[in-house]
Amino acid sequence: MRGLTVRQRQVLLLAAGGHTNAGIAARLGVHPFTVNRHLSETYRQLGARDRTHAVVLAIYHGHITLADLTAIATTHTEEAAA
């Protein structure tokens, strides 16, 4: 299995952190269609059914870590509280 691109990893982490496709697009300065394309390609590469399955598989295969998820979740929580 080849690795995820930097952008695929960013999009997956933001999705795992609770951001919508529109929110991810705004944060990264891209169109929501581009986010959907990155997620679809990530799902295909990982053999995942959905966001949750993709995150689990990405952790299992070492593409992301629990520390990555903790950092993104903390950031999302802080932004929501502001």
N, C-alpha and C positions, 0 to 999 in steps of 0.2 A: 504494500500500500504506500503510495507516495504521500508526502506531507501536504498539509493545507497551506495555502498561500497566506501571506501576512494579512491581506484583506479578508479572506475567508475566516481566519482566526478572530480578527477584530469583530466581524459581524456576528459570528457565533457566540462570542463572549458577551456582546451587548444583548443579543437575543436571550441568552441564559440569564442575564441580569435583569430581565423583565421589560426590556424596551420593545416597543412595537416596530414593525418594519418602517413605518413613517418616522418614528423617533430615531431609529438607527440612521436612516437616510439624512435627516436633519443634522444629526450629530457629526456624520462623516462628510457631509456636503455632497451627497450623491442623490440620484433619483430613487424613489422607493422600488421601482422596477429593477434597478441594479442590485439593491439589497436582496430582493427576491431571487434574482439570478445567482448571487453568491450563495445564498442559503440552499437553493436547489442543487447547485453543483456540490456543495459540501455534503448534503444528504446523499447524493449519488456516490460520491467518493467513499463515504463512510458506510454506505448500505443502511442508512437510517430512515425511519418512517416519518419522524417529526423532530421538532426542536429538542425535546427532552431526550429522545433516543440518540440524537446527534451529539448532545453534550456528554451523555454517558459513554458513547463509543469514542469520542475525542479524548476523554480522560483515560479510558482503558488503553488506547493506542498511544498515549503520551503527547497528543497534540496540544492539550491544555492541562493545567493542574488545578487542584482544589484551591491553591493560593490565588490563581488567576480569577477564579470564580468568586472568592471571598472579596478580592479587591474591587471587582466590578459591581458586586452586590452592595458593598459599602458605599461606593460612589453613587449608585442609583438611589439608595436610601437617603443619603445626605442631600441629593438634589431634590428629591420629593419632599423633604422636610423644609427646604428653603422657600 
